[in-house]
Amino acid sequence: MADEREDLTQSSDPHRSGDPPRSGDPLRRGLRPAASEDLVNLRTLDIAVVAAGAMGCVLFAGLVDVMSMDAAVLLAAAIAALGAGWLKFAPRASKTVRRAELPMTRPTATRSEFPLTPETGVAIIERLPDPIILLDRSGRIILHNRAAMNIVGQGAARRHISTVMRVPEVLEAVAHVVEGEAAQVVEYAQPVPIERHYHAFIAPVIAAASDNAKERQRNVLIMLHDLTTLKRAEQMRADFVANASHELRTPLASMSGFVETLQGPARDDPDARDKFLGIMQEQAERMGRLINDLLSLSRIELNEHVRPSDRVDLASIIHDTADMLSPLAEKEGVTISIDIEEGLPQPLGDRDELVQVCQNLLANAFKYGGSGGRVEVSLRRDRPQGSEGTSSVDPLPGSIVMTVRDFGHGIEREHIPRLTERFYRVNVEQSRRRGGTGLGLAIVKHIVNRHMGSLSIDSELGVGSTFKVFLPVDQKSILASVVARSPANVTGNVI
């Protein structure tokens, strides 16, 4: 019976006629599914009913003398014999039933029809959006796709996974899989240089090159899925609720008190009404600035792990921002001096975000360092120690540094490490009086982090404060700037 099904399965598909049957392959054996058994039972019931009805008609005809009783009995016996024969032999003889005995699902293509070469497999892995890393039994990297480059780096082939991915949870899961355990799932966080969260799936991959299980190569597959955006969204939602409820409570409470006063004792007092309405307008504007800064910070944090891909002209950003803030400078009695080195390369960046960095730094210098009467802004290439034109150590090789310096009262040194924290203020009353939200430098920090740069703050009481933003420049930008300029066009007059 199994051989007949085997032949039937092979002959029913003309595309597989040249492929020899294998008795161990369930798709070749034509194992009958439950649906085909139901079909056989249904046809058997139909034949039994028809045969019983025919026998009853013949016997009735004999009783009413349509034919002789002996002939009726013989004809009924013949019908019963035919029905019994069908019930015994039809499941193997009927094409309908044979067709039902074929598998309910069949592969659309066999290995011989669609050969998956190693080159095709590598090309498929290369185009997957998630990082894929394949290890041998010793833990060395056999291959990885382009998405994994940011994790394993250049030249990772044949290196041990522990040298390029120092995550204890993942390394432990790899060891378990190599020892023969089932697939492992791990979630971990990578804190530097920018915090990222990953979901790691570690599974064994057994090559079927040999029928002997002991001789089969047991490789390890690591597939990573970036959860950073999801985790950031969850954290931002929690932070937004906590910060907004804390910072909005004070102006809302004061506005509520002024409304009650205007509805009561100050109802008929024009002077008090005008005064209170002015304060309420200031509080409403403060809440508007706070909400705008919170939304801006949330948006920046959401994309902080995605580096910008456009080139920006920092010189034009500085000039445009200075022109935009000139009314504020005049109000605070501050003059602006700008010194920009010519022929600077253009780094990768987001123009709108870098405008916000320059705007926040200049606005802080005008508001809190305006007592010195002037603010200096410079833009130059940062050079290693010993180079002409500077004596500072380069904290970010191959970078451009934007410096904003004021000559105000300065900041006490113990406050400097916390200046980039959310809602941290050196002087709370002065900050609120000048319209500050406590989020300006936090926004600057996250924008600089997204640009793979760094922020340095230096201040001395009675002398002033200096804020420096270092933005990295890739080799292509440096070469383009060298070609576009000549040494005679470079000015060495920097701060």
Salt bridges, closest charged atoms under 4 A:
GLU4 OE2 - ARG92 NH1 3.85
ASP13 OD2 - ARG106 NH2 3.37
ASP19 OD2 - ARG28 NH2 2.38
ASP25 OD2 - ARG22 NH2 3.19
GLU101 OE1 - ARG5 NE 3.52
GLU101 OE2 - ARG32 NH1 3.58
GLU126 OE2 - ARG146 NH2 3.56
ASP130 OD2 - HIS225 ND1 3.33
ASP136 OD2 - ARG158 NH2 3.39
GLU172 OE2 - HIS176 NE2 3.60
GLU181 OE2 - HIS176 ND1 3.59
GLU187 OE1 - LYS231 NZ 3.96
GLU195 OE2 - HIS197 NE2 3.33
ASP226 OD2 - ARG196 NH2 2.58
ASP239 OD2 - ARG422 NH1 3.85
GLU247 OE2 - HIS246 NE2 3.61
GLU247 OE1 - ARG286 NH2 3.80
GLU247 OE1 - ARG425 NH2 3.69
GLU301 OE2 - ARG422 NH2 2.36
GLU301 OE2 - HIS446 NE2 3.22
GLU304 OE1 - ARG232 NH1 3.49
GLU304 OE1 - HIS446 ND1 2.97
ASP320 OD2 - ARG351 NH2 2.71
GLU332 OE1 - ARG434 NH1 3.13
GLU341 OE2 - ARG383 NH2 2.72
ASP350 OD2 - ARG450 NH1 3.58
GLU353 OE2 - ARG450 NH1 2.99
GLU376 OE2 - ARG374 NH1 2.46
ASP382 OD1 - ARG380 NH1 3.68
GLU412 OE1 - HIS415 NE2 3.54
GLU421 OE1 - ARG418 NH2 3.08
ASP458 OD1 - ARG413 NH2 3.66
ASP474 OD2 - ARG311 NH2 2.93
